[in-house]
């Protein structure tokens, strides 16, 4: 079946602009996660959605970052007033917590802030 | 606080030799443990997991890992390395309670030399 998809695959933006990154999880997966992978570093957790529960936003680095998940499926990560340190690969993952615990990752969106 | 340490940034091994990629973790309570692999220009792929039960878990592509609670380790192993195993490997931990978001190590680049 279809895996996790993300769009765009690459995004170049100017400092100060807003960007939106999209994630389509695997159908039927109730949990959705956003991570950030910066050059030379591991993956950093950003935010987590589980069903209709309030999201866990504990990993968001600043109030410029926000995310929403509409209808329990598609999610959008928004970064306002982008800064150069926001440049990274943003990864989305989904999982079905009841049946298994592994997360399935999308290909990521490479964000470059110039 | 949860954390994962991958003490080696780079591991080189000759093709056909056994390989080990090290991982130690710190987590409140009992852990869920995972290994993921990232091939060049591709997303993260799940390799294997430890949830409960047998301490030795087997995963994709002939990889296995051993959960050692006393040493808080979860080293990845393979009896005979292939050139195609060359990739970036990430260890991750999730506490058994809470959001199940993953805490990743910084990754170990494995190079298998022909």
Interface residues (C-beta under 8 A of the other chain):
Chain A: X4 X31 X33 X35 X40 X41 X42 X43 X44 X45 X48 X50 X56 X59 X91 X93 X95 X97 X101 X102 X103 X104 X105 X106 X107 X108
Chain B: X4 X32 X34 X36 X42 X43 X44 X45 X46 X49 X51 X90 X92 X94 X99 X100 X101 X102 X103 X104 X105 X106 X107
